């Protein structure tokens, strides 16, 4: 499927989520939250907005987050190069602390623009970061966060802006997802954004040659998204991430049909088909889409089709803590990607009374209704 024909295989025409603003944040599960926050702050000039946790709510964890019921979660929201990046750690007897191989099916990474690639790569190697992935492009930290270092775009280079942090960060160029079903993921993005809400992004010629099976898209706000087609990896049960008991995907979709209750447990669904890391595993990840109003989160469940599964029968509104007022729900794209739909009332969140740091608010140039 070409980027220009996103969703062309679908028999229906999707208008996009009601009130869609764009990408709100991306999230990664790491093994050591403190170490990861320190690295991002000291090396990449990131800013921490808030912390949440510990969160341990038994069956709610399983039904809403797709993690084992014994899981205990801690969360930090960081802003890196103008992008919201949410970090999770989970403690569970059933989770894997072993990072997946960079670039394998079901993995994700940040693509970071720096002032001097050679200098930044030398710093990463001297710090002992593993150099993995196709062509040795990816660096993976000891706690499982993976990133690539790329040169500045022409506009960045001509601006002569100084980079921030020890790596000379200029910005987060893109978020990359390595998937076993690229067409399915691109089709899911088409359902989320509609025919006019996602556009193709031209890859540099040398990158397009190196990675023939990939596509880059951009929503109305947020970082560019690069989707790589890679072979699925089957992992035996008990081998770590993706080793949850295999379950069939519920047949009920979200478009005008009764929601499949997550009491059926999506834990086995996520990662079971391709060996991808689950939310609780190091290397787990999701992408969150922001909508304009709380009721738009509920309306999303009537919009999404049978290629999505809801985690819970209805959205929830956070009642207390740093994000009180946030209305959200996780959905899983059957093609192999965890997503979140949310309305975040930026400007009236409790954490804003405690710090000058702020999340990047989803504000597209134009918003479709």
Secondary structure as GFF3:
##gff-version 3
##sequence-region A 1 369
A	DSSP	three_ten_helix	3	5	.	.	.	ID=ss1
A	DSSP	beta_strand	20	29	.	.	.	ID=ss2
A	DSSP	alpha_helix	33	44	.	.	.	ID=ss3
A	DSSP	beta_strand	47	55	.	.	.	ID=ss4
A	DSSP	alpha_helix	59	60	.	.	.	ID=ss5
A	DSSP	pi_helix	61	65	.	.	.	ID=ss6
A	DSSP	beta_strand	72	80	.	.	.	ID=ss7
A	DSSP	beta_strand	83	91	.	.	.	ID=ss8
A	DSSP	beta_strand	107	114	.	.	.	ID=ss9
A	DSSP	alpha_helix	117	126	.	.	.	ID=ss10
A	DSSP	beta_strand	130	132	.	.	.	ID=ss11
A	DSSP	three_ten_helix	134	136	.	.	.	ID=ss12
A	DSSP	beta_strand	138	140	.	.	.	ID=ss13
A	DSSP	beta_strand	146	151	.	.	.	ID=ss14
A	DSSP	alpha_helix	154	159	.	.	.	ID=ss15
A	DSSP	beta_strand	169	179	.	.	.	ID=ss16
A	DSSP	alpha_helix	182	193	.	.	.	ID=ss17
A	DSSP	beta_strand	198	200	.	.	.	ID=ss18
A	DSSP	alpha_helix	205	210	.	.	.	ID=ss19
A	DSSP	beta_strand	214	219	.	.	.	ID=ss20
A	DSSP	beta_strand	224	229	.	.	.	ID=ss21
A	DSSP	three_ten_helix	262	264	.	.	.	ID=ss22
A	DSSP	beta_strand	285	291	.	.	.	ID=ss23
A	DSSP	alpha_helix	294	303	.	.	.	ID=ss24
A	DSSP	beta_strand	308	317	.	.	.	ID=ss25
A	DSSP	beta_strand	327	333	.	.	.	ID=ss26
A	DSSP	beta_strand	337	343	.	.	.	ID=ss27
A	DSSP	three_ten_helix	350	353	.	.	.	ID=ss28
###
